[in-house]
Amino acid sequence: MWGAATHDRATGVHRPLLATALALAPAAEGARPNRQNARRVVVGIDHCLLWHDDMQRLRAEVCRTAGLQSDELHIAFSHTHATGLMDRSRAQLPGGELIGPYLDELAAKIADAARETLENLADARIVYGAGRCKLAANRDQFDAARGAWVCGYNSVGEADDTVLVARIEKASGESIAAVVNYACHPTTLAWQNTLISPDYVGALREVIEREHGGLCLYLHGASGDLGPREGFTGDTAVADRNGRQLGYAALAALAALPPADMRFEYAGPVVSGATIGTWQYTPISADERAAQAAWRCETFTVDVPYRDGLPTRAATLADRETWLSREGDARASGDAIAARDCRAQIERLDRQSVRVGQLPAGPTFPLGVSLWKIGGGFWVWLEGEYYQYLQRTLRTRLPETPIVVATVVDGWRPAYLPTRETYGRGIYQEQVAVLAPGCLEAVTDSVAEKIAAWL
């Protein structure tokens, strides 16, 4: 996955990669009579991303095998960078012949998980809450010595520390699952690492499932400019430590959640050494309970313009030949560092060739947004990577509304959506962005307006 890596094949496995499936369907009293109220399945998988062709092929096979409609399924990537780039067109690389059969097996396993969840649907309640975790740091760093922006650790940059959690439980109170939604690039492990790993997400799940009970579904938030404070290492112990940090923060948020269907209310004074104001949990009314059974799902499109000067595939392939020649020269002269850097540039161009080749024709990109209202909370599903601005803005405008923001869902075609002011800096996220400045803000406004209208 890393251009700076000098190896092609993994040497082992740090932690297993998992797929975690969650099926949801409306309670009878909350459903609206339209097609959009069908069941929904989200499957979180431990991979970085899939290119569009492989993504479409995977989704089609899962839907066919599990008996799902296309709009009933979301595949949400944990975005770990320690799993390799699964791309059938890389079959010529060392180990690449394993990619196609692996993706076929992945589709079968995801379909099995989806079917199992659908077969076990039961009455459940969801309680939302939020905590804080300092794992994520701003990664848009200015390197003063080089006079350039790098993807690193900006110790004074703004970083969203929100951990949004959802406890899913049976009517008896038994835990079914916990959803943890957090924005931080799983880039603890980088080019030095040779082990397949879910990065910090593995230890996060371990902590939640051991201490909370049930399964843990991790949903990756808007982390385009966020990464772990301590990252870009080959030490798996650091990845586990990062995961435990987030896991315990999520546990604290889960432990603070109120009982389902209850409201914490003032119960009046009690005269003691002081006059004490007492509070207690009381059941919500039948009308409130019916309102909390709300269910609504909709997919809409925001047409956003491409940026000026997008590279063509032909120009990209020509640049690749230039760097390939330079790599040969570096190897011939014994300059290992220069050869490594050339190899990284070739990898960048290989990805750029795929990225620009999968974009729809025309002046605008049809960016799809899937929005769910599940009880009192909203779930936003987005393809591509977004700066933290998106989730911070949504939650600031609607502070009393739980909003789950899941990115890198069902693909990566829009690539990065940085803030308007990020353009022109030459930082990586802006270099690979295919959309024009202002697109992030436009998408954020569209989602916020839709949520406000539903409320």
SEMAR-197788 format. One record per residue (C-alpha): chain; x, y, z. Coordinates in nm, 2 decimals. Layout:
<rs>
 lumza      x      y      z
     A      X      Y      Z
...
</rs>
This chain:
<rs>
 lumza      x      y      z
     A   0.00   0.00   0.00
     A   0.30   0.23   0.05
     A   0.50   0.38  -0.23
     A   0.81   0.40   0.00
     A   0.80   0.02   0.07
     A   1.08  -0.18  -0.08
     A   0.90  -0.51  -0.04
     A   0.60  -0.64  -0.24
     A   0.48  -0.94  -0.03
     A   0.37  -0.96   0.33
     A   0.57  -1.18   0.57
     A   0.29  -1.26   0.81
     A  -0.02  -1.15   0.99
     A  -0.04  -0.91   1.28
     A  -0.41  -0.95   1.35
     A  -0.68  -1.11   1.13
     A  -0.88  -0.89   0.89
     A  -1.25  -0.90   0.97
     A  -1.59  -0.83   0.81
     A  -1.86  -0.72   1.05
     A  -2.22  -0.71   0.92
     A  -2.51  -0.51   1.07
     A  -2.86  -0.55   0.93
     A  -3.14  -0.30   1.02
     A  -3.51  -0.29   0.93
     A  -3.78  -0.05   1.06
     A  -4.00  -0.12   1.36
     A  -4.36  -0.14   1.24
     A  -4.46   0.18   1.42
     A  -4.18   0.38   1.27
     A  -4.20   0.28   0.90
     A  -4.32   0.50   0.62
     A  -4.50   0.33   0.33
     A  -4.24   0.37   0.05
     A  -3.96   0.16  -0.11
     A  -3.69   0.35   0.07
     A  -3.79   0.18   0.40
     A  -3.66  -0.16   0.30
     A  -3.40  -0.33   0.52
     A  -3.05  -0.21   0.52
     A  -2.72  -0.40   0.56
     A  -2.38  -0.24   0.62
     A  -2.07  -0.45   0.62
     A  -1.75  -0.30   0.77
     A  -1.44  -0.46   0.62
     A  -1.07  -0.43   0.70
     A  -0.93  -0.29   0.38
     A  -0.81   0.05   0.26
     A  -1.03   0.08  -0.05
     A  -1.12  -0.08  -0.38
     A  -1.11   0.08  -0.72
     A  -1.44   0.13  -0.89
     A  -1.45  -0.18  -1.11
     A  -1.36  -0.41  -0.83
     A  -1.60  -0.23  -0.60
     A  -1.89  -0.27  -0.84
     A  -1.80  -0.64  -0.90
     A  -1.79  -0.71  -0.52
     A  -2.12  -0.53  -0.45
     A  -2.30  -0.70  -0.74
     A  -2.19  -1.04  -0.62
     A  -2.28  -0.98  -0.26
     A  -2.62  -0.85  -0.36
     A  -2.68  -1.14  -0.59
     A  -2.58  -1.40  -0.34
     A  -2.74  -1.25  -0.04
     A  -3.06  -1.15  -0.22
     A  -3.02  -0.77  -0.16
     A  -3.11  -0.47  -0.38
     A  -2.82  -0.24  -0.46
     A  -2.96   0.04  -0.23
     A  -2.99  -0.20   0.06
     A  -2.61  -0.26   0.09
     A  -2.32  -0.05   0.20
     A  -1.96  -0.17   0.23
     A  -1.77   0.05   0.47
     A  -1.39   0.03   0.47
     A  -1.20   0.06   0.79
     A  -0.93   0.22   0.57
     A  -0.64   0.04   0.72
     A  -0.33   0.09   0.51
     A  -0.17  -0.23   0.62
     A  -0.36  -0.47   0.39
     A  -0.22  -0.39   0.05
     A  -0.40  -0.24  -0.25
     A  -0.64  -0.51  -0.37
     A  -0.66  -0.45  -0.74
     A  -0.70  -0.72  -1.00
     A  -0.49  -0.52  -1.25
     A  -0.19  -0.57  -1.02
     A  -0.18  -0.94  -1.09
     A   0.16  -0.91  -1.26
     A   0.33  -0.79  -0.93
     A   0.48  -1.04  -0.69
     A   0.19  -1.21  -0.51
     A  -0.06  -1.04  -0.74
     A  -0.19  -1.36  -0.87
     A  -0.36  -1.41  -0.54
     A  -0.57  -1.09  -0.55
     A  -0.85  -1.21  -0.79
     A  -0.92  -1.53  -0.60
     A  -0.90  -1.34  -0.27
     A  -1.16  -1.09  -0.38
     A  -1.39  -1.36  -0.50
     A  -1.36  -1.53  -0.16
     A  -1.42  -1.19   0.01
     A  -1.75  -1.15  -0.18
     A  -1.87  -1.49  -0.06
     A  -1.78  -1.43   0.30
     A  -1.95  -1.09   0.30
     A  -2.26  -1.24   0.15
     A  -2.26  -1.51   0.42
     A  -2.24  -1.25   0.69
     A  -2.51  -1.04   0.54
     A  -2.75  -1.34   0.51
     A  -2.68  -1.44   0.87
     A  -2.77  -1.09   1.00
     A  -3.09  -1.08   0.80
     A  -3.19  -1.42   0.93
     A  -3.14  -1.31   1.29
     A  -3.33  -0.98   1.28
     A  -3.49  -0.92   1.62
     A  -3.65  -0.63   1.81
     A  -3.37  -0.40   1.93
     A  -3.30  -0.05   2.07
     A  -3.03   0.19   1.98
     A  -2.89   0.44   2.23
     A  -2.65   0.71   2.09
     A  -2.38   0.90   2.28
     A  -2.04   1.07   2.24
     A  -1.71   1.07   2.41
     A  -1.36   1.22   2.34
     A  -1.03   1.06   2.23
     A  -0.70   1.23   2.16
     A  -0.57   0.96   1.92
     A  -0.63   1.17   1.61
     A  -0.41   1.47   1.53
     A  -0.41   1.71   1.24
     A  -0.17   1.57   0.97
     A  -0.14   1.88   0.74
     A   0.21   1.98   0.85
     A   0.42   2.26   0.71
     A   0.79   2.15   0.68
     A   0.96   2.48   0.73
     A   1.30   2.35   0.63
     A   1.18   2.23   0.29
     A   0.92   2.51   0.26
     A   0.65   2.26   0.17
     A   0.35   2.09   0.31
     A   0.37   1.72   0.41
     A   0.14   1.46   0.54
     A   0.27   1.43   0.90
     A   0.19   1.56   1.25
     A   0.07   1.91   1.30
     A   0.10   1.96   1.68
     A  -0.10   2.29   1.68
     A  -0.35   2.20   1.41
     A  -0.72   2.15   1.48
     A  -0.83   1.78   1.53
     A  -1.18   1.65   1.59
     A  -1.17   1.43   1.90
     A  -1.53   1.31   1.89
     A  -1.60   0.94   1.94
     A  -1.96   0.88   1.85
     A  -2.10   0.56   1.98
     A  -2.43   0.36   1.95
     A  -2.52   0.08   2.18
     A  -2.75  -0.17   2.01
     A  -2.93  -0.40   2.26
     A  -3.22  -0.65   2.29
     A  -3.53  -0.55   2.47
     A  -3.39  -0.75   2.77
     A  -3.09  -0.51   2.78
     A  -2.85  -0.77   2.65
     A  -2.58  -0.62   2.42
     A  -2.60  -0.70   2.05
     A  -2.33  -0.47   1.93
     A  -2.16  -0.14   1.97
     A  -2.09   0.10   1.68
     A  -1.78   0.32   1.71
     A  -1.75   0.61   1.47
     A  -1.42   0.80   1.48
     A  -1.21   1.00   1.24
     A  -0.84   0.90   1.23
     A  -0.65   0.75   0.94
     A  -0.54   0.40   1.02
     A  -0.18   0.48   0.92
     A   0.00   0.37   1.24
     A   0.17   0.10   1.03
     A   0.35   0.22   0.72
     A   0.62   0.13   0.47
     A   0.85  -0.04   0.73
     A   0.57  -0.28   0.82
     A   0.56  -0.62   0.65
     A   0.26  -0.77   0.83
     A  -0.10  -0.77   0.73
     A  -0.30  -0.58   0.99
     A  -0.63  -0.39   1.06
     A  -0.40  -0.13   1.22
     A  -0.55   0.02   1.54
     A  -0.90  -0.10   1.45
     A  -0.81  -0.45   1.56
     A  -0.72  -0.36   1.92
     A  -1.02  -0.12   1.94
     A  -1.26  -0.41   1.86
     A  -1.08  -0.64   2.10
     A  -1.13  -0.40   2.39
     A  -1.50  -0.32   2.30
     A  -1.60  -0.69   2.25
     A  -1.43  -0.81   2.56
     A  -1.55  -0.54   2.80
     A  -1.89  -0.43   2.65
     A  -2.01  -0.75   2.49
     A  -2.15  -0.82   2.15
     A  -1.97  -0.73   1.83
     A  -1.80  -0.40   1.75
     A  -1.87  -0.23   1.42
     A  -1.61   0.04   1.34
     A  -1.71   0.32   1.10
     A  -1.44   0.54   0.96
     A  -1.52   0.92   0.99
     A  -1.41   1.22   0.79
     A  -1.04   1.20   0.84
     A  -0.88   1.35   0.53
     A  -0.66   1.57   0.75
     A  -0.65   1.35   1.06
     A  -0.41   1.07   1.15
     A  -0.27   0.91   1.47
     A  -0.03   1.14   1.66
     A   0.21   0.85   1.67
     A   0.21   0.68   1.33
     A   0.40   0.59   1.01
     A   0.59   0.32   1.19
     A   0.66  -0.05   1.15
     A   0.59  -0.13   1.52
     A   0.27  -0.33   1.56
     A   0.28  -0.25   1.94
     A   0.21   0.11   1.85
     A  -0.09   0.02   1.65
     A  -0.23  -0.19   1.94
     A  -0.16   0.09   2.18
     A  -0.35   0.34   1.96
     A  -0.64   0.10   1.93
     A  -0.66   0.05   2.31
     A  -0.66   0.43   2.35
     A  -0.96   0.46   2.13
     A  -1.12   0.15   2.27
     A  -1.11   0.27   2.63
     A  -1.24   0.62   2.52
     A  -1.53   0.45   2.34
     A  -1.60   0.23   2.65
     A  -1.62   0.53   2.86
     A  -1.88   0.68   2.63
     A  -2.08   0.36   2.62
     A  -2.07   0.33   3.00
     A  -2.21   0.68   3.03
     A  -2.52   0.61   2.81
     A  -2.86   0.62   2.98
     A  -3.10   0.32   2.98
     A  -3.30   0.29   2.66
     A  -3.65   0.45   2.67
     A  -3.57   0.66   2.98
     A  -3.53   1.03   3.04
     A  -3.31   1.18   3.32
     A  -3.54   1.43   3.50
     A  -3.54   1.65   3.81
     A  -3.73   1.47   4.08
     A  -3.74   1.75   4.34
     A  -3.56   1.85   4.66
     A  -3.48   1.64   4.97
     A  -3.40   1.82   5.29
     A  -3.08   1.69   5.44
     A  -2.77   1.86   5.58
     A  -2.82   2.06   5.27
     A  -3.13   2.07   5.05
     A  -3.04   1.82   4.78
     A  -3.18   1.85   4.42
     A  -3.25   1.49   4.31
     A  -3.27   1.35   3.96
     A  -3.39   1.01   3.84
     A  -3.46   0.81   3.53
     A  -3.83   0.80   3.42
     A  -3.99   0.62   3.13
     A  -4.06   0.82   2.82
     A  -4.42   0.85   2.70
     A  -4.58   0.62   2.45
     A  -4.59   0.91   2.20
     A  -4.22   0.97   2.25
     A  -4.14   0.60   2.21
     A  -4.33   0.60   1.88
     A  -4.14   0.90   1.76
     A  -3.81   0.73   1.85
     A  -3.91   0.44   1.62
     A  -3.85   0.67   1.32
     A  -3.70   0.51   1.01
     A  -3.62   0.69   0.68
     A  -3.36   0.62   0.42
     A  -3.28   0.82   0.10
     A  -3.01   0.85  -0.15
     A  -2.95   1.18  -0.33
     A  -2.69   1.32  -0.56
     A  -2.49   1.64  -0.53
     A  -2.34   1.74  -0.87
     A  -2.00   1.89  -0.80
     A  -1.75   2.02  -1.06
     A  -1.42   1.86  -1.15
     A  -1.11   2.07  -1.08
     A  -0.93   2.25  -1.36
     A  -0.63   2.08  -1.52
     A  -0.71   1.72  -1.43
     A  -0.44   1.50  -1.57
     A  -0.53   1.27  -1.86
     A  -0.46   0.90  -1.86
     A  -0.23   0.93  -2.16
     A  -0.02   1.20  -1.99
     A   0.00   0.99  -1.68
     A   0.13   0.69  -1.87
     A   0.39   0.91  -2.04
     A   0.51   1.04  -1.70
     A   0.53   0.68  -1.58
     A   0.77   0.58  -1.86
     A   0.99   0.88  -1.76
     A   1.01   0.76  -1.39
     A   1.06   0.40  -1.50
     A   1.37   0.51  -1.69
     A   1.50   0.71  -1.40
     A   1.45   0.41  -1.17
     A   1.66   0.19  -1.41
     A   1.93   0.45  -1.41
     A   1.93   0.47  -1.03
     A   1.95   0.10  -0.99
     A   2.23   0.08  -1.24
     A   2.43   0.34  -1.05
     A   2.36   0.16  -0.71
     A   2.16   0.46  -0.57
     A   1.91   0.27  -0.36
     A   1.74   0.58  -0.21
     A   1.68   0.73  -0.55
     A   1.55   0.40  -0.69
     A   1.31   0.38  -0.39
     A   1.19   0.73  -0.46
     A   1.14   0.66  -0.83
     A   0.95   0.35  -0.74
     A   0.72   0.56  -0.52
     A   0.66   0.80  -0.81
     A   0.57   0.51  -1.04
     A   0.32   0.38  -0.78
     A   0.16   0.73  -0.75
     A   0.12   0.74  -1.13
     A  -0.02   0.39  -1.14
     A  -0.29   0.50  -0.89
     A  -0.34   0.82  -1.08
     A  -0.40   0.63  -1.40
     A  -0.68   0.43  -1.23
     A  -0.82   0.73  -1.05
     A  -0.87   0.95  -1.36
     A  -0.97   0.65  -1.57
     A  -1.27   0.56  -1.35
     A  -1.43   0.91  -1.35
     A  -1.77   0.97  -1.52
     A  -1.75   1.19  -1.83
     A  -1.88   1.55  -1.82
     A  -1.81   1.87  -1.63
     A  -1.94   1.74  -1.29
     A  -1.92   1.44  -1.07
     A  -2.25   1.29  -0.95
     A  -2.16   1.25  -0.58
     A  -2.40   1.02  -0.41
     A  -2.50   1.06  -0.05
     A  -2.70   0.80   0.14
     A  -2.88   0.93   0.45
     A  -3.06   0.73   0.71
     A  -3.27   0.84   1.00
     A  -3.27   0.56   1.25
     A  -3.46   0.65   1.57
     A  -3.32   0.98   1.70
     A  -2.99   0.96   1.50
     A  -2.88   1.02   1.15
     A  -2.63   0.80   0.95
     A  -2.45   0.96   0.66
     A  -2.27   0.73   0.41
     A  -2.02   0.88   0.16
     A  -1.78   0.75  -0.11
     A  -1.43   0.90  -0.09
     A  -1.24   1.08   0.18
     A  -1.34   1.41   0.34
     A  -1.17   1.66   0.56
     A  -1.29   1.68   0.92
     A  -1.48   2.00   0.83
     A  -1.77   1.79   0.71
     A  -1.85   1.61   1.04
     A  -1.76   1.91   1.26
     A  -1.99   2.14   1.07
     A  -2.28   1.89   1.07
     A  -2.25   1.84   1.44
     A  -2.20   2.21   1.52
     A  -2.51   2.31   1.32
     A  -2.72   2.03   1.49
     A  -2.56   1.98   1.83
     A  -2.85   1.79   1.99
     A  -2.87   1.54   1.70
     A  -2.65   1.23   1.69
     A  -2.49   1.21   1.34
     A  -2.28   0.91   1.24
     A  -2.05   1.00   0.95
     A  -1.91   0.71   0.76
     A  -1.66   0.77   0.47
     A  -1.48   0.55   0.22
     A  -1.81   0.37   0.17
     A  -1.87   0.18  -0.15
     A  -1.56   0.31  -0.32
     A  -1.32   0.60  -0.35
     A  -1.39   0.77  -0.69
     A  -1.42   1.13  -0.56
     A  -1.08   1.08  -0.39
     A  -1.01   1.35  -0.13
     A  -1.24   1.65  -0.06
     A  -1.02   1.90   0.12
     A  -1.13   2.24   0.24
     A  -1.13   2.53   0.00
     A  -0.82   2.69   0.16
     A  -0.62   2.37   0.13
     A  -0.60   2.40  -0.25
     A  -0.28   2.55  -0.37
     A  -0.06   2.42  -0.09
     A   0.07   2.12  -0.29
     A  -0.01   1.88  -0.01
     A  -0.08   1.52  -0.10
     A  -0.46   1.53  -0.04
     A  -0.50   1.83  -0.27
     A  -0.27   1.68  -0.54
     A  -0.48   1.37  -0.58
     A  -0.82   1.56  -0.54
     A  -1.03   1.54  -0.86
     A  -1.29   1.78  -0.75
     A  -1.28   2.16  -0.75
     A  -1.23   2.39  -0.45
     A  -1.55   2.44  -0.26
     A  -1.69   2.09  -0.33
     A  -1.64   1.98   0.03
     A  -1.84   2.28   0.16
     A  -2.11   2.23  -0.10
     A  -2.16   1.86   0.00
     A  -2.16   1.95   0.37
     A  -2.43   2.22   0.31
     A  -2.64   1.98   0.11
     A  -2.63   1.71   0.38
     A  -2.70   1.97   0.66
     A  -3.00   2.11   0.47
     A  -3.14   1.76   0.42
     A  -3.11   1.67   0.79
     A  -3.26   1.99   0.90
     A  -3.55   1.94   0.66
     A  -3.61   1.59   0.80
     A  -3.60   1.72   1.15
</rs>
